[in-house]
Amino acid sequence: MDDALAFSSLVLALSGHLVQEIHTRVARQGFEDLRPAHGFAFVRISRGTPPRPIWPRAPGGD
């Protein structure tokens, strides 16, 4: 069990480092206003799945 926990901690740390490195490079290209969370939207868009709002629509707000 300790090996599994150590491995999952390592994967989590590496993924955080990867996200930060991508964010740094994107900012260096002139997109300082993008945040790492925007990456999730870009992944969904690239798969052909438009992002959906996480909040309900207001009644009559079509």
mmCIF file as gemmi writes it, N, C-alpha and C atoms, coordinates in Angstrom:
data_model
loop_
_atom_site.group_PDB
_atom_site.id
_atom_site.type_symbol
_atom_site.label_atom_id
_atom_site.label_alt_id
_atom_site.label_comp_id
_atom_site.label_asym_id
_atom_site.label_entity_id
_atom_site.label_seq_id
_atom_site.pdbx_PDB_ins_code
_atom_site.Cartn_x
_atom_site.Cartn_y
_atom_site.Cartn_z
_atom_site.occupancy
_atom_site.B_iso_or_equiv
_atom_site.pdbx_formal_charge
_atom_site.auth_seq_id
_atom_site.auth_asym_id
_atom_site.pdbx_PDB_model_num
ATOM 1 N N . MET Axp A 1 ? 0.824 -1.201 0 1 0 ? 1 A 1
ATOM 2 C CA . MET Axp A 1 ? 0 0 0 1 0 ? 1 A 1
ATOM 3 C C . MET Axp A 1 ? 0.862 1.256 0 1 0 ? 1 A 1
ATOM 4 N N . ASP Axp A 2 ? 1.976 1.223 0.702 1 0 ? 2 A 1
ATOM 5 C CA . ASP Axp A 2 ? 2.848 2.389 0.746 1 0 ? 2 A 1
ATOM 6 C C . ASP Axp A 2 ? 3.414 2.708 -0.628 1 0 ? 2 A 1
ATOM 7 N N . ASP Axp A 3 ? 3.7 1.66 -1.415 1 0 ? 3 A 1
ATOM 8 C CA . ASP Axp A 3 ? 4.212 1.883 -2.768 1 0 ? 3 A 1
ATOM 9 C C . ASP Axp A 3 ? 3.162 2.565 -3.639 1 0 ? 3 A 1
ATOM 10 N N . ALA Axp A 4 ? 1.926 2.154 -3.514 1 0 ? 4 A 1
ATOM 11 C CA . ALA Axp A 4 ? 0.848 2.752 -4.304 1 0 ? 4 A 1
ATOM 12 C C . ALA Axp A 4 ? 0.65 4.223 -3.921 1 0 ? 4 A 1
ATOM 13 N N . LEU Axp A 5 ? 0.723 4.511 -2.648 1 0 ? 5 A 1
ATOM 14 C CA . LEU Axp A 5 ? 0.57 5.882 -2.188 1 0 ? 5 A 1
ATOM 15 C C . LEU Axp A 5 ? 1.741 6.745 -2.653 1 0 ? 5 A 1
ATOM 16 N N . ALA Axp A 6 ? 2.94 6.211 -2.574 1 0 ? 6 A 1
ATOM 17 C CA . ALA Axp A 6 ? 4.12 6.948 -3.036 1 0 ? 6 A 1
ATOM 18 C C . ALA Axp A 6 ? 4.042 7.196 -4.535 1 0 ? 6 A 1
ATOM 19 N N . PHE Axp A 7 ? 3.6 6.185 -5.28 1 0 ? 7 A 1
ATOM 20 C CA . PHE Axp A 7 ? 3.49 6.333 -6.729 1 0 ? 7 A 1
ATOM 21 C C . PHE Axp A 7 ? 2.434 7.369 -7.097 1 0 ? 7 A 1
ATOM 22 N N . SER Axp A 8 ? 1.275 7.319 -6.439 1 0 ? 8 A 1
ATOM 23 C CA . SER Axp A 8 ? 0.227 8.29 -6.755 1 0 ? 8 A 1
ATOM 24 C C . SER Axp A 8 ? 0.666 9.708 -6.374 1 0 ? 8 A 1
ATOM 25 N N . SER Axp A 9 ? 1.417 9.856 -5.295 1 0 ? 9 A 1
ATOM 26 C CA . SER Axp A 9 ? 1.945 11.171 -4.923 1 0 ? 9 A 1
ATOM 27 C C . SER Axp A 9 ? 2.922 11.683 -5.966 1 0 ? 9 A 1
ATOM 28 N N . LEU Axp A 10 ? 3.755 10.788 -6.487 1 0 ? 10 A 1
ATOM 29 C CA . LEU Axp A 10 ? 4.705 11.161 -7.529 1 0 ? 10 A 1
ATOM 30 C C . LEU Axp A 10 ? 3.986 11.589 -8.803 1 0 ? 10 A 1
ATOM 31 N N . VAL Axp A 11 ? 2.977 10.837 -9.205 1 0 ? 11 A 1
ATOM 32 C CA . VAL Axp A 11 ? 2.211 11.184 -10.405 1 0 ? 11 A 1
ATOM 33 C C . VAL Axp A 11 ? 1.521 12.537 -10.227 1 0 ? 11 A 1
ATOM 34 N N . LEU Axp A 12 ? 0.955 12.767 -9.07 1 0 ? 12 A 1
ATOM 35 C CA . LEU Axp A 12 ? 0.291 14.048 -8.798 1 0 ? 12 A 1
ATOM 36 C C . LEU Axp A 12 ? 1.293 15.203 -8.854 1 0 ? 12 A 1
ATOM 37 N N . ALA Axp A 13 ? 2.458 15.012 -8.263 1 0 ? 13 A 1
ATOM 38 C CA . ALA Axp A 13 ? 3.483 16.055 -8.292 1 0 ? 13 A 1
ATOM 39 C C . ALA Axp A 13 ? 3.957 16.32 -9.716 1 0 ? 13 A 1
ATOM 40 N N . LEU Axp A 14 ? 4.159 15.262 -10.482 1 0 ? 14 A 1
ATOM 41 C CA . LEU Axp A 14 ? 4.596 15.434 -11.867 1 0 ? 14 A 1
ATOM 42 C C . LEU Axp A 14 ? 3.543 16.133 -12.713 1 0 ? 14 A 1
ATOM 43 N N . SER Axp A 15 ? 2.273 15.796 -12.503 1 0 ? 15 A 1
ATOM 44 C CA . SER Axp A 15 ? 1.221 16.448 -13.281 1 0 ? 15 A 1
ATOM 45 C C . SER Axp A 15 ? 1.142 17.929 -12.935 1 0 ? 15 A 1
ATOM 46 N N . GLY Axp A 16 ? 1.317 18.268 -11.665 1 0 ? 16 A 1
ATOM 47 C CA . GLY Axp A 16 ? 1.332 19.675 -11.27 1 0 ? 16 A 1
ATOM 48 C C . GLY Axp A 16 ? 2.493 20.422 -11.91 1 0 ? 16 A 1
ATOM 49 N N . HIS Axp A 17 ? 3.647 19.782 -11.956 1 0 ? 17 A 1
ATOM 50 C CA . HIS Axp A 17 ? 4.816 20.395 -12.592 1 0 ? 17 A 1
ATOM 51 C C . HIS Axp A 17 ? 4.574 20.583 -14.089 1 0 ? 17 A 1
ATOM 52 N N . LEU Axp A 18 ? 3.973 19.59 -14.726 1 0 ? 18 A 1
ATOM 53 C CA . LEU Axp A 18 ? 3.68 19.68 -16.158 1 0 ? 18 A 1
ATOM 54 C C . LEU Axp A 18 ? 2.716 20.823 -16.451 1 0 ? 18 A 1
ATOM 55 N N . VAL Axp A 19 ? 1.66 20.94 -15.667 1 0 ? 19 A 1
ATOM 56 C CA . VAL Axp A 19 ? 0.685 22.02 -15.858 1 0 ? 19 A 1
ATOM 57 C C . VAL Axp A 19 ? 1.36 23.376 -15.681 1 0 ? 19 A 1
ATOM 58 N N . GLN Axp A 20 ? 2.215 23.508 -14.671 1 0 ? 20 A 1
ATOM 59 C CA . GLN Axp A 20 ? 2.896 24.775 -14.431 1 0 ? 20 A 1
ATOM 60 C C . GLN Axp A 20 ? 3.852 25.111 -15.572 1 0 ? 20 A 1
ATOM 61 N N . GLU Axp A 21 ? 4.551 24.116 -16.085 1 0 ? 21 A 1
ATOM 62 C CA . GLU Axp A 21 ? 5.479 24.345 -17.203 1 0 ? 21 A 1
ATOM 63 C C . GLU Axp A 21 ? 4.727 24.775 -18.462 1 0 ? 21 A 1
ATOM 64 N N . ILE Axp A 22 ? 3.607 24.129 -18.735 1 0 ? 22 A 1
ATOM 65 C CA . ILE Axp A 22 ? 2.792 24.528 -19.892 1 0 ? 22 A 1
ATOM 66 C C . ILE Axp A 22 ? 2.303 25.96 -19.706 1 0 ? 22 A 1
ATOM 67 N N . HIS Axp A 23 ? 1.829 26.291 -18.515 1 0 ? 23 A 1
ATOM 68 C CA . HIS Axp A 23 ? 1.34 27.64 -18.235 1 0 ? 23 A 1
ATOM 69 C C . HIS Axp A 23 ? 2.457 28.666 -18.425 1 0 ? 23 A 1
ATOM 70 N N . THR Axp A 24 ? 3.652 28.363 -17.959 1 0 ? 24 A 1
ATOM 71 C CA . THR Axp A 24 ? 4.79 29.27 -18.106 1 0 ? 24 A 1
ATOM 72 C C . THR Axp A 24 ? 5.098 29.511 -19.575 1 0 ? 24 A 1
ATOM 73 N N . ARG Axp A 25 ? 5.09 28.457 -20.359 1 0 ? 25 A 1
ATOM 74 C CA . ARG Axp A 25 ? 5.4 28.605 -21.792 1 0 ? 25 A 1
ATOM 75 C C . ARG Axp A 25 ? 4.303 29.344 -22.544 1 0 ? 25 A 1
ATOM 76 N N . VAL Axp A 26 ? 3.057 29.104 -22.189 1 0 ? 26 A 1
ATOM 77 C CA . VAL Axp A 26 ? 1.95 29.816 -22.82 1 0 ? 26 A 1
ATOM 78 C C . VAL Axp A 26 ? 2.045 31.308 -22.502 1 0 ? 26 A 1
ATOM 79 N N . ALA Axp A 27 ? 2.345 31.643 -21.255 1 0 ? 27 A 1
ATOM 80 C CA . ALA Axp A 27 ? 2.501 33.051 -20.857 1 0 ? 27 A 1
ATOM 81 C C . ALA Axp A 27 ? 3.671 33.688 -21.601 1 0 ? 27 A 1
ATOM 82 N N . ARG Axp A 28 ? 4.738 32.93 -21.785 1 0 ? 28 A 1
ATOM 83 C CA . ARG Axp A 28 ? 5.898 33.441 -22.503 1 0 ? 28 A 1
ATOM 84 C C . ARG Axp A 28 ? 5.561 33.759 -23.967 1 0 ? 28 A 1
ATOM 85 N N . GLN Axp A 29 ? 4.56 33.085 -24.512 1 0 ? 29 A 1
ATOM 86 C CA . GLN Axp A 29 ? 4.134 33.319 -25.89 1 0 ? 29 A 1
ATOM 87 C C . GLN Axp A 29 ? 3.201 34.524 -26.004 1 0 ? 29 A 1
ATOM 88 N N . GLY Axp A 30 ? 2.917 35.178 -24.875 1 0 ? 30 A 1
ATOM 89 C CA . GLY Axp A 30 ? 2.105 36.389 -24.905 1 0 ? 30 A 1
ATOM 90 C C . GLY Axp A 30 ? 0.684 36.226 -24.4 1 0 ? 30 A 1
ATOM 91 N N . PHE Axp A 31 ? 0.358 35.086 -23.84 1 0 ? 31 A 1
ATOM 92 C CA . PHE Axp A 31 ? -0.995 34.838 -23.343 1 0 ? 31 A 1
ATOM 93 C C . PHE Axp A 31 ? -0.991 34.828 -21.816 1 0 ? 31 A 1
ATOM 94 N N . GLU Axp A 32 ? -0.607 35.969 -21.222 1 0 ? 32 A 1
ATOM 95 C CA . GLU Axp A 32 ? -0.483 36.046 -19.772 1 0 ? 32 A 1
ATOM 96 C C . GLU Axp A 32 ? -1.819 35.926 -19.049 1 0 ? 32 A 1
ATOM 97 N N . ASP Axp A 33 ? -2.921 36.229 -19.736 1 0 ? 33 A 1
ATOM 98 C CA . ASP Axp A 33 ? -4.224 36.216 -19.08 1 0 ? 33 A 1
ATOM 99 C C . ASP Axp A 33 ? -4.853 34.828 -19.006 1 0 ? 33 A 1
ATOM 100 N N . LEU Axp A 34 ? -4.236 33.835 -19.639 1 0 ? 34 A 1
ATOM 101 C CA . LEU Axp A 34 ? -4.76 32.473 -19.545 1 0 ? 34 A 1
ATOM 102 C C . LEU Axp A 34 ? -4.303 31.851 -18.238 1 0 ? 34 A 1
ATOM 103 N N . ARG Axp A 35 ? -5.148 31.011 -17.686 1 0 ? 35 A 1
ATOM 104 C CA . ARG Axp A 35 ? -4.833 30.307 -16.449 1 0 ? 35 A 1
ATOM 105 C C . ARG Axp A 35 ? -4.697 28.826 -16.754 1 0 ? 35 A 1
ATOM 106 N N . PRO Axp A 36 ? -4.033 28.084 -15.883 1 0 ? 36 A 1
ATOM 107 C CA . PRO Axp A 36 ? -3.912 26.642 -16.117 1 0 ? 36 A 1
ATOM 108 C C . PRO Axp A 36 ? -5.27 25.943 -16.282 1 0 ? 36 A 1
ATOM 109 N N . ALA Axp A 37 ? -6.299 26.43 -15.62 1 0 ? 37 A 1
ATOM 110 C CA . ALA Axp A 37 ? -7.617 25.799 -15.732 1 0 ? 37 A 1
ATOM 111 C C . ALA Axp A 37 ? -8.202 25.91 -17.134 1 0 ? 37 A 1
ATOM 112 N N . HIS Axp A 38 ? -7.76 26.893 -17.922 1 0 ? 38 A 1
ATOM 113 C CA . HIS Axp A 38 ? -8.25 26.999 -19.288 1 0 ? 38 A 1
ATOM 114 C C . HIS Axp A 38 ? -7.874 25.772 -20.107 1 0 ? 38 A 1
ATOM 115 N N . GLY Axp A 39 ? -6.814 25.106 -19.727 1 0 ? 39 A 1
ATOM 116 C CA . GLY Axp A 39 ? -6.377 23.91 -20.455 1 0 ? 39 A 1
ATOM 117 C C . GLY Axp A 39 ? -7.454 22.849 -20.537 1 0 ? 39 A 1
ATOM 118 N N . PHE Axp A 40 ? -8.242 22.706 -19.476 1 0 ? 40 A 1
ATOM 119 C CA . PHE Axp A 40 ? -9.313 21.712 -19.497 1 0 ? 40 A 1
ATOM 120 C C . PHE Axp A 40 ? -10.353 22.045 -20.562 1 0 ? 40 A 1
ATOM 121 N N . ALA Axp A 41 ? -10.661 23.312 -20.715 1 0 ? 41 A 1
ATOM 122 C CA . ALA Axp A 41 ? -11.613 23.714 -21.759 1 0 ? 41 A 1
ATOM 123 C C . ALA Axp A 41 ? -11.033 23.446 -23.133 1 0 ? 41 A 1
ATOM 124 N N . PHE Axp A 42 ? -9.742 23.737 -23.32 1 0 ? 42 A 1
ATOM 125 C CA . PHE Axp A 42 ? -9.119 23.496 -24.63 1 0 ? 42 A 1
ATOM 126 C C . PHE Axp A 42 ? -9.098 22.009 -24.971 1 0 ? 42 A 1
ATOM 127 N N . VAL Axp A 43 ? -8.892 21.16 -23.982 1 0 ? 43 A 1
ATOM 128 C CA . VAL Axp A 43 ? -8.913 19.713 -24.232 1 0 ? 43 A 1
ATOM 129 C C . VAL Axp A 43 ? -10.297 19.287 -24.686 1 0 ? 43 A 1
ATOM 130 N N . ARG Axp A 44 ? -11.323 19.766 -24.022 1 0 ? 44 A 1
ATOM 131 C CA . ARG Axp A 44 ? -12.693 19.393 -24.419 1 0 ? 44 A 1
ATOM 132 C C . ARG Axp A 44 ? -13.02 19.9 -25.814 1 0 ? 44 A 1
ATOM 133 N N . ILE Axp A 45 ? -12.608 21.124 -26.105 1 0 ? 45 A 1
ATOM 134 C CA . ILE Axp A 45 ? -12.874 21.687 -27.432 1 0 ? 45 A 1
ATOM 135 C C . ILE Axp A 45 ? -12.134 20.888 -28.493 1 0 ? 45 A 1
ATOM 136 N N . SER Axp A 46 ? -10.903 20.506 -28.236 1 0 ? 46 A 1
ATOM 137 C CA . SER Axp A 46 ? -10.125 19.766 -29.23 1 0 ? 46 A 1
ATOM 138 C C . SER Axp A 46 ? -10.725 18.396 -29.503 1 0 ? 46 A 1
ATOM 139 N N . ARG Axp A 47 ? -11.456 17.858 -28.552 1 0 ? 47 A 1
ATOM 140 C CA . ARG Axp A 47 ? -12.128 16.564 -28.74 1 0 ? 47 A 1
ATOM 141 C C . ARG Axp A 47 ? -13.491 16.726 -29.404 1 0 ? 47 A 1
ATOM 142 N N . GLY Axp A 48 ? -13.865 17.952 -29.688 1 0 ? 48 A 1
ATOM 143 C CA . GLY Axp A 48 ? -15.16 18.191 -30.316 1 0 ? 48 A 1
ATOM 144 C C . GLY Axp A 48 ? -16.297 18.309 -29.324 1 0 ? 48 A 1
ATOM 145 N N . THR Axp A 49 ? -15.988 18.366 -28.053 1 0 ? 49 A 1
ATOM 146 C CA . THR Axp A 49 ? -17.001 18.487 -27.017 1 0 ? 49 A 1
ATOM 147 C C . THR Axp A 49 ? -16.991 19.91 -26.496 1 0 ? 49 A 1
ATOM 148 N N . PRO Axp A 50 ? -18.023 20.687 -26.794 1 0 ? 50 A 1
ATOM 149 C CA . PRO Axp A 50 ? -18.029 22.065 -26.297 1 0 ? 50 A 1
ATOM 150 C C . PRO Axp A 50 ? -18.163 22.083 -24.781 1 0 ? 50 A 1
ATOM 151 N N . PRO Axp A 51 ? -17.484 22.999 -24.132 1 0 ? 51 A 1
ATOM 152 C CA . PRO Axp A 51 ? -17.633 23.096 -22.678 1 0 ? 51 A 1
ATOM 153 C C . PRO Axp A 51 ? -19.046 23.506 -22.303 1 0 ? 51 A 1
ATOM 154 N N . ARG Axp A 52 ? -19.537 22.963 -21.216 1 0 ? 52 A 1
ATOM 155 C CA . ARG Axp A 52 ? -20.871 23.299 -20.732 1 0 ? 52 A 1
ATOM 156 C C . ARG Axp A 52 ? -20.734 24.151 -19.483 1 0 ? 52 A 1
ATOM 157 N N . PRO Axp A 53 ? -21.662 25.074 -19.297 1 0 ? 53 A 1
ATOM 158 C CA . PRO Axp A 53 ? -21.598 25.873 -18.062 1 0 ? 53 A 1
ATOM 159 C C . PRO Axp A 53 ? -21.848 24.98 -16.856 1 0 ? 53 A 1
ATOM 160 N N . ILE Axp A 54 ? -21.23 25.31 -15.748 1 0 ? 54 A 1
ATOM 161 C CA . ILE Axp A 54 ? -21.418 24.506 -14.551 1 0 ? 54 A 1
ATOM 162 C C . ILE Axp A 54 ? -22.542 25.035 -13.674 1 0 ? 54 A 1
ATOM 163 N N . TRP Axp A 55 ? -23.152 26.12 -14.078 1 0 ? 55 A 1
ATOM 164 C CA . TRP Axp A 55 ? -24.249 26.691 -13.318 1 0 ? 55 A 1
ATOM 165 C C . TRP Axp A 55 ? -25.536 26.535 -14.136 1 0 ? 55 A 1
ATOM 166 N N . PRO Axp A 56 ? -26.666 26.419 -13.482 1 0 ? 56 A 1
ATOM 167 C CA . PRO Axp A 56 ? -27.935 26.297 -14.224 1 0 ? 56 A 1
ATOM 168 C C . PRO Axp A 56 ? -28.31 27.621 -14.871 1 0 ? 56 A 1
ATOM 169 N N . ARG Axp A 57 ? -29.015 27.518 -15.969 1 0 ? 57 A 1
ATOM 170 C CA . ARG Axp A 57 ? -29.496 28.73 -16.623 1 0 ? 57 A 1
ATOM 171 C C . ARG Axp A 57 ? -30.637 29.345 -15.842 1 0 ? 57 A 1
ATOM 172 N N . ALA Axp A 58 ? -30.707 30.654 -15.893 1 0 ? 58 A 1
ATOM 173 C CA . ALA Axp A 58 ? -31.802 31.343 -15.235 1 0 ? 58 A 1
ATOM 174 C C . ALA Axp A 58 ? -33.084 31.099 -16.023 1 0 ? 58 A 1
ATOM 175 N N . PRO Axp A 59 ? -34.214 30.997 -15.358 1 0 ? 59 A 1
ATOM 176 C CA . PRO Axp A 59 ? -35.482 30.797 -16.073 1 0 ? 59 A 1
ATOM 177 C C . PRO Axp A 59 ? -35.711 31.93 -17.069 1 0 ? 59 A 1
ATOM 178 N N . GLY Axp A 60 ? -36.05 31.571 -18.284 1 0 ? 60 A 1
ATOM 179 C CA . GLY Axp A 60 ? -36.324 32.558 -19.325 1 0 ? 60 A 1
ATOM 180 C C . GLY Axp A 60 ? -35.072 33.196 -19.886 1 0 ? 60 A 1
ATOM 181 N N . GLY Axp A 61 ? -33.889 32.64 -19.607 1 0 ? 61 A 1
ATOM 182 C CA . GLY Axp A 61 ? -32.65 33.25 -20.068 1 0 ? 61 A 1
ATOM 183 C C . GLY Axp A 61 ? -32.133 32.682 -21.375 1 0 ? 61 A 1
ATOM 184 N N . ASP Axp A 62 ? -33.028 32.172 -22.209 1 0 ? 62 A 1
ATOM 185 C CA . ASP Axp A 62 ? -32.587 31.589 -23.491 1 0 ? 62 A 1
ATOM 186 C C . ASP Axp A 62 ? -32.076 32.607 -24.382 1 0 ? 62 A 1
